[in-house]
């Protein structure tokens, strides 16, 4: 296929471009600035500069690439700093998930591109109770006020993409390259708060890209959790990651201290459910290189 990857210079995007090219697809990859074109070209794609928040430019890019499929991977996560308000932290990414998604959907419709795949997110979104959730389980109805716009943006993306007949991939927490999380853990700045019972679902960047490539062969509309086989509470995975990075054991922080720092967001984290990947494995024929974070984390410290 001719595939347009919007947001191709990011962590997932580069893995995705490389795997698409290895499978014989003709790939055009976009980035927001000219200096990042080399990262796309070295992965095997034709680079193109695009600000997806510009509706006219997005339409022109799609018309120029003439794709059979569009994969929307644009985020603004690089270099961000987490704070008490997730809405402030994710403000730029929220715009990409709302306005950017709308521009991509409109451009695809105008160009007659029927196959659309987009990056969504699974962790923290599913309503309690229960440890692990499928795609059909209800989402959290009342997220903390400091995260309301962030959750609404993810819902907007899911609904806009599936309404257009596309596929929303709810990825787990990415790992596989140095990022803010691994840096914080290595410096012992990622504490174990309270009893660390909140669940997290991870996915290695290689496996996230592999599932996305397979989604090109799937029919929409659909939503898939793209996560590994073992959702786990913070108290289990954080010490393993710290050990893989050669760091000391994570510091322990009482829940009341965590609440002072994080506010109501702590409740969301401490009650979080994991996300089940059975549907993606069954319907996409997806096999993970790193079935769980236990194997995958070892590659970070390698």
FIVOLUM-806627 format. One record per residue: residue number from 1; x, y, z of N, C-alpha, C, O in turn. Coordinates in steps of 0.1 Angstrom, whole numbers. Each point is the difference from the previous one (the first is absolute). Example, Ala and Ser with C-alpha at 12.3 -4.5 7.8 and 13.67 -1.06 7.14 Angstrom:
<1; <132; -57; 78>; <-9; 12; 0>; <9; 12; 0>; <10; 0; 7>>
<2; <-14; 11; -14>; <9; 11; 0>; <-8; 11; 8>; <5; 11; 1>>
% end
This chain:
<1; <8; -12; 0>; <-8; 12; 0>; <9; 13; 0>; <11; -1; 4>>
<2; <-17; 11; -8>; <6; 14; 2>; <-6; 4; 14>; <-12; 2; 1>>
<3; <21; 1; 8>; <-4; 3; 14>; <6; 13; 4>; <12; 3; -2>>
<4; <-21; 6; 7>; <4; 13; 5>; <0; -1; 16>; <-10; -3; 6>>
<5; <22; 4; 0>; <1; 0; 14>; <2; 14; 5>; <10; 7; -3>>
<6; <-20; -1; 10>; <0; 13; 5>; <6; 0; 14>; <-7; -6; 9>>
<7; <18; 12; -7>; <7; -1; 13>; <10; -12; 0>; <1; -8; 9>>
<8; <7; 8; -20>; <9; -11; -3>; <13; 1; 7>; <8; -10; 0>>
<9; <-5; 21; 6>; <14; 2; 6>; <0; -3; 15>; <10; 1; 6>>
<10; <-22; -4; -1>; <-1; -3; 15>; <5; -14; 3>; <5; -7; -9>>
<11; <-6; 4; 22>; <5; -13; 5>; <-6; -12; -8>; <7; -9; -4>>
<12; <-21; 9; 4>; <-6; -11; -7>; <1; 2; -15>; <2; -10; -8>>
<13; <-2; 22; 3>; <0; 3; -14>; <12; -6; -8>; <-2; -6; -10>>
<14; <14; 7; 16>; <12; -5; -6>; <0; -15; -1>; <3; -6; -10>>
<15; <-7; -1; 21>; <-2; -14; 0>; <-10; -4; -11>; <2; -10; -7>>
<16; <-13; 17; 7>; <-11; -3; -10>; <5; 1; -14>; <-3; -9; -8>>
<17; <9; 20; 5>; <5; 3; -14>; <10; -12; -4>; <-1; -5; -11>>
<18; <10; 2; 19>; <9; -11; -3>; <-7; -13; -3>; <4; -7; -9>>
<19; <-13; 4; 18>; <-7; -13; -2>; <-9; 0; -13>; <-1; -10; -7>>
<20; <-6; 21; 4>; <-8; 2; -12>; <9; -2; -12>; <-4; -7; -9>>
<21; <16; 13; 9>; <9; -1; -12>; <5; -14; -1>; <1; -5; -12>>
<22; <2; -2; 23>; <4; -13; -1>; <-10; -10; -6>; <3; -10; -6>>
<23; <-16; 14; 8>; <-11; -8; -5>; <-3; 4; -15>; <-10; -6; -6>>
<24; <17; 15; 1>; <-2; 4; -14>; <-9; 11; -3>; <-4; 2; -12>>
<25; <-1; 5; 22>; <-9; 11; -2>; <8; 13; -5>; <12; 1; 4>>
<26; <-19; 7; -11>; <6; 13; -5>; <-4; 10; 10>; <-12; 4; 0>>
<27; <21; 2; 8>; <-4; 8; 12>; <5; 14; -2>; <11; 3; -4>>
<28; <-20; 6; 7>; <3; 15; 2>; <-2; 3; 14>; <-11; -4; 6>>
<29; <20; 10; 1>; <-1; 3; 14>; <2; 15; 2>; <8; 6; -5>>
<30; <-17; -1; 14>; <0; 14; 3>; <7; 3; 13>; <0; -8; 9>>
<31; <5; 20; -8>; <5; 6; 13>; <-3; 15; 0>; <-3; 6; -10>>
<32; <4; 0; 22>; <-4; 14; 1>; <11; 10; -4>; <-3; 11; -3>>
<33; <16; -16; 2>; <11; 9; -3>; <10; -6; -9>; <2; -13; 1>>
<34; <4; 20; -9>; <10; -5; -10>; <11; -8; 6>; <4; -10; -6>>
<35; <2; 14; 18>; <11; -7; 5>; <-3; -15; 3>; <9; -8; 1>>
<36; <-22; 5; 1>; <-3; -14; 3>; <-3; -9; -12>; <-2; -12; 1>>
<37; <4; 18; -13>; <-3; -8; -12>; <11; -11; -2>; <-3; -11; -5>>
<38; <15; 13; 10>; <10; -10; -1>; <-3; -12; 7>; <3; -11; -4>>
<39; <-9; 12; 16>; <-4; -12; 8>; <-10; -8; -8>; <0; -13; 1>>
<40; <-9; 19; -9>; <-10; -7; -8>; <7; -7; -12>; <-3; -11; -3>>
<41; <11; 19; -4>; <7; -5; -11>; <9; -12; 3>; <0; -9; -8>>
<42; <7; 9; 19>; <8; -10; 4>; <-7; -13; 3>; <5; -11; -1>>
<43; <-18; 12; 4>; <-8; -11; 3>; <-6; -6; -13>; <-7; -11; 0>>
<44; <8; 18; -11>; <-4; -6; -13>; <-12; 7; -7>; <-4; -4; -10>>
<45; <-1; 15; 16>; <-12; 7; -5>; <4; 13; -7>; <11; 5; 1>>
<46; <-20; 0; -9>; <1; 13; -6>; <-5; 10; 10>; <-12; 0; 4>>
<47; <21; 9; 1>; <-4; 10; 10>; <-8; 12; -5>; <1; 4; -12>>
<48; <-10; 1; 20>; <-8; 11; -4>; <-3; 8; 13>; <-4; -5; 10>>
<49; <6; 19; -11>; <-2; 8; 12>; <-15; 4; 0>; <-6; 4; -10>>
<50; <-1; -6; 21>; <-14; 3; 2>; <-3; 4; 14>; <4; -6; 9>>
<51; <-12; 17; -8>; <-7; 4; 12>; <-14; -5; -1>; <-8; 7; -7>>
<52; <4; -17; 14>; <-13; -6; -2>; <-11; 9; 6>; <-11; -3; -3>>
<53; <15; 13; 11>; <-10; 9; 5>; <-4; 10; -11>; <-9; 8; 2>>
<54; <16; -8; -13>; <-4; 8; -12>; <-8; -8; -9>; <5; -9; -6>>
<55; <-18; 12; 6>; <-10; -9; -8>; <4; 0; -15>; <0; -11; -6>>
<56; <3; 23; 1>; <3; 0; -15>; <12; -8; -3>; <1; -7; -10>>
<57; <9; 9; 19>; <13; -7; -3>; <-2; -15; 1>; <6; -8; -7>>
<58; <-14; 4; 17>; <-3; -15; 1>; <-7; -5; -12>; <4; -11; -5>>
<59; <-14; 18; 0>; <-6; -4; -13>; <10; -1; -11>; <-1; -9; -8>>
<60; <10; 19; 7>; <9; 0; -11>; <10; -12; 1>; <4; -6; -10>>
<61; <0; 3; 22>; <10; -11; 2>; <-7; -13; -4>; <7; -9; -6>>
<62; <-19; 7; 10>; <-7; -13; -3>; <-1; -1; -16>; <1; -10; -6>>
<63; <-5; 22; 0>; <-1; -1; -14>; <13; -2; -7>; <0; -7; -10>>
<64; <11; 12; 15>; <13; -2; -6>; <5; -15; 2>; <5; -5; -9>>
<65; <-8; -1; 21>; <5; -13; 2>; <-9; -11; -7>; <5; -11; -3>>
<66; <-17; 14; 0>; <-9; -9; -6>; <0; -14; 7>; <2; -10; -7>>
<67; <-5; 10; 20>; <2; -13; 7>; <-12; -9; -2>; <-12; 5; -2>>
<68; <14; -18; 4>; <-11; -9; 2>; <-4; -1; 14>; <-11; -4; 3>>
<69; <20; 8; 6>; <-3; 0; 15>; <7; 11; 6>; <11; 4; -4>>
<70; <-17; 1; 15>; <6; 11; 8>; <2; -6; 15>; <-10; -5; 5>>
<71; <21; 6; 0>; <3; -3; 14>; <3; 12; 8>; <11; 7; -3>>
<72; <-19; -3; 12>; <1; 13; 8>; <7; -3; 13>; <-6; -6; 9>>
<73; <18; 11; -8>; <8; -3; 12>; <5; 13; 7>; <9; -1; 9>>
<74; <-14; 12; -13>; <5; 13; 5>; <-3; 2; 15>; <-12; -1; 4>>
<75; <22; 4; 4>; <-1; 4; 14>; <10; 11; 2>; <8; 4; -8>>
<76; <-8; 2; 20>; <9; 10; 4>; <6; -4; 14>; <-1; 8; 9>>
<77; <6; -20; -8>; <4; -5; 13>; <15; 2; 3>; <4; 0; 12>>
<78; <4; 2; -22>; <14; 1; 2>; <4; 13; 8>; <-5; 11; -2>>
<79; <12; -14; 13>; <5; 11; 8>; <-10; 6; 10>; <3; 10; 6>>
<80; <-15; -15; -6>; <-10; 6; 9>; <3; -3; 15>; <7; -10; 3>>
<81; <-12; 19; 5>; <3; -2; 15>; <-14; -2; 7>; <-9; 8; -2>>
<82; <9; -19; 9>; <-13; -3; 7>; <-2; 9; 12>; <10; 4; 7>>
<83; <-22; 0; -4>; <-4; 8; 11>; <-13; -4; 6>; <-5; -11; -3>>
<84; <0; 19; 12>; <-12; -3; 7>; <-12; -1; -9>; <-9; -8; 2>>
<85; <9; 16; -13>; <-11; 0; -10>; <4; -7; -12>; <9; 4; -8>>
<86; <-15; -16; 5>; <2; -7; -12>; <-4; 8; -12>; <6; -1; -11>>
<87; <-17; 9; 12>; <-4; 8; -11>; <10; 10; -4>; <1; 3; -12>>
<88; <7; 3; 21>; <10; 9; -4>; <12; -8; -7>; <6; 5; -10>>
<89; <-3; -16; 16>; <11; -9; -5>; <-3; -4; -14>; <9; 0; -9>>
<90; <-21; -4; 6>; <-4; -6; -13>; <-7; 10; -9>; <-7; -4; -10>>
<91; <7; 17; 13>; <-7; 9; -8>; <2; -1; -15>; <-9; 0; -8>>
<92; <22; 0; 4>; <4; -1; -14>; <-5; -13; -6>; <-5; 0; -11>>
<93; <7; -11; 18>; <-5; -13; -5>; <-15; 0; -1>; <-6; -6; -9>>
<94; <-1; 12; 18>; <-15; 0; 0>; <-4; 7; -13>; <-10; -4; -6>>
<95; <16; 15; 2>; <-3; 7; -13>; <2; -10; -12>; <-8; 0; -9>>
<96; <19; -7; 10>; <2; -10; -11>; <-10; -11; -1>; <-4; -5; -10>>
<97; <-2; 2; 22>; <-10; -11; 1>; <-14; 5; -4>; <-9; -8; -3>>
<98; <7; 21; 4>; <-13; 6; -4>; <1; 6; -13>; <-5; -5; -10>>
<99; <11; 17; 9>; <0; 7; -13>; <8; -7; -10>; <-4; -1; -12>>
<100; <16; -5; 16>; <8; -8; -10>; <-8; -12; -5>; <0; -2; -12>>
<101; <-7; -5; 21>; <-7; -11; -5>; <-11; 4; -10>; <-2; -6; -10>>
<102; <-5; 17; 13>; <-11; 5; -9>; <6; 3; -13>; <-6; -2; -11>>
<103; <18; 8; 10>; <6; 4; -12>; <4; -12; -8>; <-2; 0; -13>>
<104; <7; -10; 19>; <4; -12; -7>; <-12; -8; -5>; <0; -4; -12>>
<105; <-11; 3; 20>; <-12; -6; -5>; <-6; 7; -12>; <-4; -6; -9>>
<106; <4; 19; 10>; <-6; 8; -11>; <9; -2; -13>; <-6; -1; -11>>
<107; <19; 1; 13>; <9; -1; -12>; <-2; -14; -6>; <0; -2; -12>>
<108; <-1; -8; 21>; <-2; -14; -5>; <-13; -1; -8>; <0; -6; -11>>
<109; <-10; 12; 16>; <-13; -1; -6>; <0; 7; -14>; <-5; -5; -10>>
<110; <12; 17; 10>; <1; 8; -13>; <8; -8; -10>; <-4; 1; -12>>
<111; <14; -8; 16>; <9; -7; -9>; <-5; -14; -3>; <6; -7; -9>>
<112; <-17; 3; 15>; <-5; -14; -2>; <8; -11; 6>; <0; -11; -5>>
<113; <7; 15; 16>; <8; -11; 7>; <-9; -6; 11>; <-4; 7; 9>>
<114; <1; -20; -11>; <-9; -6; 10>; <6; -7; 11>; <-6; -2; 10>>
<115; <19; 0; -11>; <7; -8; 11>; <8; 10; 9>; <9; 7; -5>>
<116; <-13; -5; 17>; <5; 9; 10>; <3; -7; 13>; <-9; -6; 5>>
<117; <21; 8; 0>; <4; -6; 13>; <6; 11; 8>; <7; 8; -5>>
<118; <-11; -7; 18>; <5; 11; 8>; <5; -5; 14>; <-5; -10; 5>>
<119; <14; 17; 1>; <6; -3; 13>; <-9; 6; 11>; <-3; 12; 1>>
<120; <-2; -22; 7>; <-7; 4; 12>; <7; -6; 12>; <12; -3; -1>>
<121; <-18; 2; 13>; <7; -3; 12>; <-10; -8; 9>; <-12; 2; 1>>
<122; <18; -12; 6>; <-8; -9; 8>; <1; 2; 15>; <-10; 1; 7>>
<123; <22; 1; -1>; <2; 1; 14>; <-9; 11; 7>; <-1; 11; -6>>
<124; <-4; -14; 18>; <-7; 9; 8>; <-14; 4; -5>; <-7; 7; 7>>
<125; <3; -12; -18>; <-12; 4; -6>; <-13; -8; 3>; <-11; 5; -1>>
<126; <14; -18; 5>; <-12; -8; 2>; <-5; 1; 15>; <7; 2; 9>>
<127; <-20; -3; -8>; <-7; 2; 13>; <2; -12; 8>; <1; -11; -5>>
<128; <0; 13; 18>; <1; -11; 10>; <-14; -6; 2>; <-10; 7; -4>>
<129; <8; -18; 10>; <10; -9; 6>; <5; -10; -10>; <-3; 0; -11>>
<130; <12; -8; 16>; <6; -11; -8>; <14; 3; -4>; <3; 12; -2>>
<131; <6; -22; 2>; <14; 3; -3>; <3; 3; -15>; <9; 8; -3>>
<132; <-16; -15; -6>; <4; 1; -14>; <-13; 2; -8>; <-11; -6; 2>>
<133; <12; 15; -12>; <-12; 4; -8>; <2; -3; -15>; <11; 1; -5>>
<134; <-22; -5; -1>; <0; -1; -15>; <-5; 13; -6>; <-4; 9; 6>>
<135; <5; -9; -20>; <-4; 12; -7>; <-15; 3; 2>; <-4; 12; -2>>
<136; <-4; -22; 6>; <-14; 3; 1>; <-4; 5; 14>; <-12; 3; 2>>
<137; <21; -4; 7>; <-3; 5; 14>; <-1; 15; 0>; <6; 7; -8>>
<138; <-14; -1; 17>; <-2; 14; 1>; <13; 8; 4>; <8; -5; 7>>
<139; <-7; 17; -13>; <11; 9; 3>; <-4; 8; 13>; <-11; 1; 4>>
<140; <22; 4; 2>; <-2; 8; 12>; <-9; 12; -3>; <3; 8; -9>>
<141; <-14; -7; 16>; <-10; 10; -3>; <3; 14; 6>; <-3; 10; -6>>
<142; <10; -10; 17>; <3; 13; 7>; <15; 0; 3>; <3; -3; 12>>
<143; <6; 6; -21>; <14; 1; 3>; <2; 13; 9>; <-9; 8; 1>>
<144; <20; -7; 5>; <3; 12; 8>; <-1; 12; -8>; <2; 0; -12>>
<145; <-7; 11; 18>; <-1; 13; -7>; <12; 4; -7>; <0; 6; -11>>
<146; <12; -9; 17>; <13; 4; -6>; <3; -8; -12>; <10; 3; -7>>
<147; <-18; -14; 4>; <3; -8; -12>; <-12; -1; -9>; <0; -8; -9>>
<148; <-10; 16; 11>; <-13; -2; -7>; <2; 3; -15>; <-5; -8; -8>>
<149; <13; 18; 4>; <2; 3; -14>; <8; -11; -7>; <-2; -3; -11>>
<150; <11; -2; 19>; <9; -11; -6>; <-8; -12; -3>; <1; -6; -10>>
<151; <-10; 2; 20>; <-8; -12; -3>; <-10; 3; -11>; <-3; -9; -8>>
<152; <-3; 21; 8>; <-9; 3; -11>; <6; 0; -14>; <-6; -4; -10>>
<153; <19; 8; 10>; <7; 0; -13>; <2; -14; -5>; <-1; -3; -12>>
<154; <4; -7; 21>; <2; -14; -4>; <-14; -6; -5>; <0; -7; -10>>
<155; <-10; 11; 17>; <-14; -5; -4>; <-3; 6; -14>; <-5; -7; -9>>
<156; <8; 20; 7>; <-3; 6; -13>; <7; -7; -11>; <-5; -3; -11>>
<157; <18; -1; 13>; <8; -7; -10>; <-7; -13; -3>; <-2; -4; -12>>
<158; <0; -4; 22>; <-6; -13; -2>; <-13; 1; -8>; <-2; -8; -9>>
<159; <-7; 17; 13>; <-13; 1; -7>; <1; 6; -14>; <-7; -5; -9>>
<160; <16; 15; 7>; <1; 5; -13>; <6; -10; -10>; <-5; -1; -12>>
<161; <15; -6; 16>; <6; -10; -9>; <-9; -12; -3>; <-2; -4; -11>>
<162; <-5; -1; 21>; <-9; -11; -2>; <-13; 4; -8>; <-5; -8; -8>>
<163; <1; 20; 10>; <-12; 5; -7>; <4; 1; -15>; <-9; -1; -9>>
<164; <22; 3; 6>; <4; 1; -14>; <4; -14; -6>; <5; -1; -11>>
<165; <-8; -9; 19>; <2; -14; -4>; <14; -5; 3>; <5; -10; -5>>
<166; <3; 18; 13>; <14; -3; 2>; <2; -8; 13>; <-10; -5; 6>>
<167; <23; 3; -2>; <4; -8; 11>; <8; 8; 10>; <9; 7; -4>>
<168; <-14; -7; 16>; <7; 7; 11>; <8; -10; 8>; <-6; -10; 5>>
<169; <19; 12; -4>; <9; -9; 7>; <3; 6; 14>; <7; 10; 1>>
<170; <-12; -16; 9>; <2; 4; 14>; <13; -6; 5>; <0; -11; 6>>
<171; <11; 17; -8>; <13; -5; 4>; <1; 0; 15>; <-6; 9; 7>>
<172; <15; -18; -2>; <4; 1; 14>; <11; 11; 1>; <3; 7; -9>>
<173; <3; -7; 21>; <11; 9; 3>; <12; -4; -8>; <5; -11; 1>>
<174; <0; 20; -9>; <12; -4; -9>; <13; -1; 8>; <2; 7; 10>>
<175; <6; -16; -14>; <14; -1; 5>; <8; -6; -11>; <-5; -6; -10>>
<176; <18; 7; 11>; <9; -6; -10>; <11; 9; -4>; <10; -4; -6>>
<177; <-12; 17; 9>; <10; 10; -2>; <0; 9; 12>; <-10; 1; 7>>
<178; <22; 6; -4>; <0; 9; 11>; <-11; 11; -1>; <-3; 5; -11>>
<179; <-4; -3; 22>; <-11; 10; 0>; <-1; 6; 14>; <9; -3; 9>>
<180; <-19; 11; -6>; <-1; 7; 13>; <-1; -10; 11>; <5; 2; 11>>
<181; <-13; -13; -13>; <-2; -9; 10>; <13; -7; 4>; <3; -1; 12>>
<182; <4; -5; -22>; <12; -7; 3>; <11; 9; 6>; <7; -4; 9>>
<183; <-7; 17; -13>; <10; 9; 6>; <-4; 3; 14>; <9; 0; 9>>
<184; <-21; 1; -6>; <-4; 3; 14>; <2; -12; 9>; <5; 1; 11>>
<185; <-7; -13; -16>; <2; -12; 8>; <15; -2; 2>; <4; -4; 11>>
<186; <4; 6; -21>; <15; -1; 1>; <5; 9; 11>; <10; -3; 6>>
<187; <-16; 15; -5>; <5; 10; 10>; <-8; -1; 13>; <2; 8; 9>>
<188; <-10; -19; -7>; <-7; -2; 12>; <-10; 11; 3>; <-2; 4; 12>>
<189; <-4; 2; -23>; <-9; 11; 2>; <-15; -5; -4>; <-9; 8; -1>>
<190; <8; -21; 0>; <-14; -6; -3>; <-3; -8; 12>; <4; -12; 1>>
<191; <-11; 17; 9>; <-2; -7; 13>; <-12; -10; -1>; <-8; 0; -9>>
<192; <9; -9; 18>; <-11; -10; 3>; <-9; 6; 10>; <3; 1; 12>>
<193; <-15; 4; -16>; <-9; 7; 8>; <-10; -9; 7>; <-7; -8; -7>>
<194; <6; 9; 20>; <-10; -9; 7>; <3; -14; -2>; <12; -5; 1>>
<195; <-22; -3; -3>; <2; -15; -2>; <2; -3; -15>; <2; -12; -3>>
<196; <-2; 22; -6>; <3; -3; -14>; <-9; -10; -7>; <5; -8; -7>>
<197; <-18; 9; 10>; <-9; -10; -5>; <-5; 3; -14>; <-6; -8; -7>>
<198; <7; 21; 2>; <-5; 3; -13>; <6; -8; -11>; <12; -1; 0>>
<199; <-20; -3; -9>; <5; -9; -11>; <5; 8; -12>; <-5; 11; -3>>
<200; <15; -16; -4>; <5; 6; -12>; <1; -11; -11>; <4; -11; 3>>
<201; <-7; 15; -15>; <2; -9; -11>; <11; 7; -9>; <-1; 11; -4>>
<202; <11; -19; 1>; <11; 5; -8>; <0; -6; -14>; <-7; -10; -3>>
<203; <15; 16; -6>; <3; -6; -13>; <13; 5; -5>; <3; 12; 0>>
<204; <6; -21; -5>; <13; 3; -6>; <-3; 7; -13>; <-9; -4; -7>>
<205; <17; 13; 3>; <-1; 8; -12>; <-1; -9; -12>; <-7; 2; -10>>
<206; <16; -12; 10>; <0; -10; -12>; <-13; -7; -1>; <-6; -1; -11>>
<207; <0; -3; 22>; <-13; -8; -1>; <-11; 10; -3>; <-10; -4; -7>>
<208; <10; 16; 12>; <-10; 10; -4>; <0; 2; -15>; <-11; 0; -6>>
<209; <23; 2; 0>; <1; 2; -14>; <-5; -13; -8>; <-7; 1; -10>>
<210; <11; -13; 15>; <-4; -12; -7>; <-16; -1; 0>; <-5; -5; -11>>
<211; <-1; 8; 22>; <-15; -1; 0>; <-6; 10; -10>; <-10; -3; -7>>
<212; <16; 15; 6>; <-5; 10; -9>; <1; -4; -14>; <-9; 3; -8>>
<213; <20; -9; 4>; <2; -5; -14>; <-11; -11; -3>; <-6; 1; -10>>
<214; <3; -10; 20>; <-10; -10; -2>; <-14; 6; -2>; <-8; -5; -7>>
<215; <6; 17; 14>; <-13; 6; 0>; <-4; 5; -15>; <-11; 3; -3>>
<216; <22; -1; -5>; <-3; 3; -14>; <-9; -10; -7>; <-7; 4; -9>>
<217; <8; -16; 14>; <-8; -11; -7>; <-13; -2; 7>; <-8; -8; -5>>
<218; <5; 15; 15>; <-13; -1; 8>; <-11; 9; -6>; <3; 10; -6>>
<219; <-15; -14; 9>; <-11; 9; -4>; <-5; 8; 12>; <-1; -5; 11>>
<220; <-2; 17; -14>; <-6; 9; 10>; <-15; 1; -2>; <-5; -5; -10>>
<221; <-2; 12; 19>; <6; 7; 12>; <3; -11; 11>; <-6; -10; 1>>
<222; <17; 14; 7>; <4; -9; 10>; <9; 7; 10>; <6; 11; -3>>
<223; <-6; -16; 15>; <9; 5; 11>; <7; -12; 5>; <-6; -10; 3>>
<224; <20; 12; -1>; <8; -11; 5>; <9; 5; 11>; <6; 11; -1>>
<225; <-5; -19; 12>; <10; 3; 10>; <13; -7; -5>; <1; -12; -2>>
<226; <9; 21; 1>; <13; -5; -5>; <9; 0; 12>; <8; 10; 3>>
<227; <-8; -20; 5>; <7; -1; 13>; <6; -14; 1>; <-3; -9; -8>>
<228; <12; 7; 18>; <7; -13; 1>; <-9; -9; 8>; <-12; 3; 4>>
<229; <17; -15; 0>; <-8; -10; 6>; <-2; 1; 15>; <-7; -8; 6>>
<230; <14; 17; 0>; <0; 0; 15>; <-2; 14; 5>; <10; 7; 4>>
<231; <-22; -2; -3>; <-2; 12; 8>; <5; -2; 14>; <-2; -11; 6>>
<232; <8; 21; 0>; <6; -2; 13>; <-1; 12; 9>; <0; 12; -5>>
<233; <-1; -13; 18>; <-1; 11; 9>; <14; 7; 1>; <11; -7; -3>>
<234; <-11; 19; 7>; <13; 8; 1>; <10; -7; 9>; <12; 0; -3>>
<235; <-17; -6; 14>; <9; -6; 9>; <8; -12; -6>; <10; -4; 6>>
<236; <-15; -2; -17>; <7; -11; -6>; <9; 5; -11>; <12; -4; -1>>
<237; <-16; 13; -8>; <8; 3; -12>; <11; 10; 3>; <10; 0; -6>>
<238; <-13; 10; 15>; <10; 10; 3>; <13; -5; 5>; <11; 5; -5>>
<239; <-10; -14; 15>; <13; -5; 4>; <7; -8; -11>; <13; 1; -1>>
<240; <-20; -8; -8>; <6; -7; -11>; <6; 10; -10>; <12; -3; -4>>
<241; <-19; 13; 1>; <6; 10; -9>; <12; 7; 6>; <10; 2; -7>>
<242; <-11; 1; 20>; <12; 7; 7>; <12; -9; -1>; <11; 4; -3>>
<243; <-13; -17; 5>; <11; -10; 0>; <6; -1; -14>; <12; -1; -2>>
<244; <-21; 1; -8>; <5; -1; -14>; <8; 12; -4>; <9; -1; -8>>
<245; <-12; 13; 14>; <8; 12; -3>; <12; 2; 9>; <8; 9; -2>>
<246; <-6; -19; 11>; <12; 1; 9>; <-2; 10; 10>; <10; 5; 6>>
<247; <-22; -1; -2>; <-3; 10; 10>; <-3; -7; 13>; <-2; -12; 1>>
<248; <2; 20; 10>; <-3; -5; 13>; <-15; -2; 1>; <-8; 4; -9>>
<249; <3; -11; 19>; <-14; -2; 2>; <-8; 13; 0>; <5; 10; 5>>
<250; <-17; -10; -11>; <-8; 12; 1>; <-3; 5; 14>; <-2; -8; 9>>
<251; <2; 21; -7>; <-3; 5; 13>; <-15; -2; 3>; <-8; 0; -10>>
<252; <5; -1; 22>; <-14; -2; 4>; <-6; 13; 6>; <7; 7; 8>>
<253; <-19; -4; -12>; <-6; 13; 4>; <-14; -4; 6>; <-8; -7; -7>>
<254; <5; 12; 19>; <-14; -2; 5>; <-10; 5; -9>; <2; 10; -7>>
<255; <-14; -16; 7>; <-11; 5; -8>; <-3; 14; 2>; <-3; 8; -9>>
<256; <3; -3; 22>; <-4; 14; 3>; <10; 10; -7>; <-4; 11; -4>>
<257; <16; -15; 3>; <10; 9; -6>; <-3; 0; -16>; <1; 10; -6>>
<258; <-3; -22; 1>; <-4; 0; -14>; <-12; 8; -4>; <-1; 6; -10>>
<259; <-9; -6; 20>; <-12; 8; -3>; <3; 15; 0>; <-6; 7; -7>>
<260; <15; -3; 16>; <4; 14; 0>; <6; 4; -13>; <-2; 11; -5>>
<261; <10; -20; -1>; <7; 4; -13>; <-10; -2; -12>; <0; 9; -9>>
<262; <-8; -20; 9>; <-8; -3; -12>; <-14; 4; 1>; <-7; 0; -10>>
<263; <2; 2; 22>; <-14; 4; 2>; <-9; -12; -4>; <4; -12; 2>>
<264; <-16; 15; -7>; <-10; -11; -4>; <6; -10; -10>; <-5; -11; -1>>
<265; <15; 15; -7>; <6; -9; -10>; <5; -12; 6>; <1; -11; -6>>
<266; <3; 11; 19>; <5; -12; 7>; <-11; -11; 0>; <3; -12; -1>>
<267; <-15; 16; 3>; <-11; -10; 1>; <-1; -8; -14>; <-2; -12; 0>>
<268; <3; 20; -11>; <-1; -6; -13>; <11; -10; -2>; <-2; -11; -5>>
<269; <14; 14; 9>; <12; -9; -1>; <-1; -12; 9>; <3; -11; -5>>
<270; <-7; 13; 17>; <-1; -11; 10>; <-11; -10; -3>; <1; -11; 5>>
<271; <-11; 15; -12>; <-11; -9; -3>; <0; -4; -15>; <-10; -7; -4>>
<272; <20; 10; -3>; <0; -3; -14>; <0; -15; -3>; <5; -9; 7>>
<273; <-12; 5; -18>; <-1; -13; -5>; <10; -3; -11>; <4; 9; -7>>
<274; <-1; -21; 5>; <8; -4; -11>; <-9; -2; -13>; <-12; 0; 1>>
<275; <18; -2; -12>; <-7; -1; -13>; <4; -14; -6>; <11; -3; -2>>
<276; <-22; -4; -2>; <2; -13; -6>; <3; 1; -15>; <-6; 8; -7>>
<277; <15; -17; 2>; <4; 1; -14>; <-5; -12; -8>; <4; -2; -12>>
<278; <-14; -6; 17>; <-4; -12; -6>; <-6; 3; -14>; <2; -8; -10>>
<279; <-10; 19; 9>; <-7; 3; -13>; <11; 3; -11>; <-2; -5; -11>>
<280; <12; 12; 15>; <10; 4; -10>; <8; -13; -5>; <3; -1; -12>>
<281; <0; -7; 22>; <7; -12; -4>; <-8; -9; -8>; <5; -7; -10>>
<282; <-18; 6; 13>; <-9; -9; -8>; <-3; 5; -14>; <1; -7; -9>>
<283; <-5; 20; 8>; <-5; 5; -12>; <11; 5; -9>; <-1; 0; -13>>
<284; <13; 4; 18>; <11; 5; -8>; <10; -10; -3>; <9; 2; -9>>
<285; <-9; -14; 16>; <10; -10; -1>; <13; 5; 5>; <11; -3; -6>>
<286; <-11; 11; 17>; <11; 7; 5>; <8; -9; 10>; <-6; -6; 9>>
<287; <19; 5; -11>; <8; -7; 10>; <11; 10; 5>; <6; 7; -8>>
<288; <-5; -7; 21>; <9; 10; 6>; <15; -6; 1>; <2; -11; 4>>
<289; <7; 20; -7>; <14; -4; 2>; <3; 0; 15>; <8; -8; 5>>
<290; <-14; 18; 2>; <2; 1; 15>; <-14; -2; 6>; <-7; 10; 3>>
<291; <3; -22; 0>; <-13; -3; 6>; <-3; 8; 12>; <-12; 3; 3>>
<292; <22; -1; 6>; <-3; 8; 12>; <12; 10; 2>; <10; -2; -6>>
<293; <-13; 12; 14>; <10; 9; 4>; <12; -6; 7>; <11; 5; 0>>
<294; <-13; -17; 6>; <11; -7; 6>; <11; -3; -9>; <12; 1; 3>>
<295; <-15; -6; -15>; <10; -2; -10>; <5; 13; -7>; <12; 2; -2>>
<296; <-22; 7; 0>; <3; 12; -8>; <9; 10; 8>; <9; 6; -6>>
<297; <-11; -5; 19>; <8; 9; 8>; <15; -3; -1>; <8; 9; 2>>
<298; <-5; -22; -3>; <14; -4; -1>; <7; 7; -12>; <12; 2; 1>>
<299; <-19; 1; -11>; <6; 6; -12>; <4; 14; 2>; <8; 6; -7>>
<300; <-15; 1; 17>; <3; 14; 2>; <13; 2; 6>; <8; 9; -4>>
<301; <-4; -18; 13>; <13; 1; 7>; <11; -6; -8>; <12; 1; 4>>
<302; <-15; -7; -15>; <10; -7; -8>; <10; 9; -6>; <10; -4; -7>>
% end
